[in-house]
Amino acid sequence: MTALPPTPDHWLQPAIHPVYARLLCAELVRRGFSAADITAGTRLDWDTLHADNRFLSFEQFRRLVAHALALSGCPWLGLEVGINAQLSLHGALGQAVAASRNVEEALLLCQRYMPLRQRIYGVAIEPGAAACIVAIEHIEVPALREFMLGYLTATLLRLLEAVTGQPLHTGVSIDWPFPAPDWAPEYRRLVAHNRFGQPRLCATLPEGFLQRSNLSFDNEALRVAERECERQWQQQQQGGSVTQRVQSRLARCTGHYPSIVEMATQENVSSRTLIRHLREEGSTYQQLLDAVREELACWLLLQTDTSVEAVAERLGYEDTSNFSRTFRRWTGMTPSEFREGER
């Protein structure tokens, strides 16, 4: 699958559960950084990040990762974070994997339900005597690719170790789709056998590994967890939660943003019902609208050469001065100051 182009329609859609950002934050805290250090310049609020389960957009997660790499000075940070991932981080999917019958079933659950937790990568299982796990990249950012693939791979291997109760350091070999970095020896902490400069990310498993039993197999727990995964999957196929559906619709808008009444009509409910549903999910329509407009404005100012006037028009502002005042309220800077300073 070809990775998506860098457009706001893709980068600003809900993409990843904040628990994976929290795991990154926890690693930085272990390294001695404060909450203020970790969120500085990311336009993310520490308390909201750790209390709110609304999905982050890829752009929000990208900013946090880029800042974390610069802050830590550790280019293999993705490996470090993924190594500490526990099954409990993965919600209902983690519960299903923990109760699955064997490795093959655990991986098939991941293949189907991984989008419940993040939509940046997928995985495909290629069966055989020595089966392979192949990464599918939905969004590709060259500067962050090593972090993202390292994070994904380390997380999956820790998941398989939890299922089998066996270390995989010497049994798995990994092909990495980027040149060998100067810090390639760090990859041997994950597995002993690494090949760089390969066409795709592929983890080759030991022969017969798919049939290994899960130490914690529990048929009843598996049935309950799978049922919850399927419920969430069906909800996601319908656009996700109410908050996610509203975020997605707003992210696709250009020039005109619907009123609460117009959005409620799209949801086939009354405005009072929409307000209540959003409140139950911990948000308001105005908060979502402001967040989407702020993200889009910042994206356009940094990723394109679109004029400030055209950005204001894209966000539905007839008066550029009104947009500038609102933007200063969001970021503490004028659009021109933000573009110059961030670049």
Secondary structure, 3 states (H helix, E strand, C coil): CCCECCCHHHHCCEEECHHHHHHHHHHHHHCCCCHHHHHCCCCCCHHHHHHCCCCEEHHHHHHHHHHHHHHHCCCCHHHHHHHCCCHHHHHHHHHHHHHCCEHHHHHHHHHHHHHHCECCEEEEEECCCCCEEEEEECECCHHHHHHHHHHHHHHHHHHHHHHHCCCCCCCCEEECCCCCCCCHHHHHHCCCEEECCCCCCEEECCCCHHHCECCCCCHHHHHHHHHHHHHHHHHHHCCCCHHHHHHHHHHCCCCCCCCHHHHHHHCCCCHHHHHHHHHHCCCCHHHHHHHHHHHHHHHHHHHCCCCHHHHHHHCCCCCHHHHHHHHHHHHCCCHHHHHHHHC
